[in-house]
């Protein structure tokens, strides 16, 4: 299921941002839309921050699961066999692999 991180259709709002004056002048001379560039940079930074947050939540959940399994054992030990390779199916590394 895909969840949008922010409302792409939200109304635009004027904000006060302090930028290097020379950079602003040179960007304007090249026809660069500073608002759009700033917005794109914010989107990238926001997505990166959200991904980091989700990764940390996953790490925390994994630590919790490992702690519970260590304390109480696997909740369905018979199902572990479905996910573990059989010994005869284990692939031995070949001398040809380089």
Secondary structure, DSSP 4 states (H G I P E B T S, - for coil): ----SS-TTPPP--------HHHHHHHHHTT--HHHHHHHHHHHHHHHHHHHHHHHHHHHHHHHHHHHHHHH--TTHHHHHHHSPPGGGPPPPPTT--
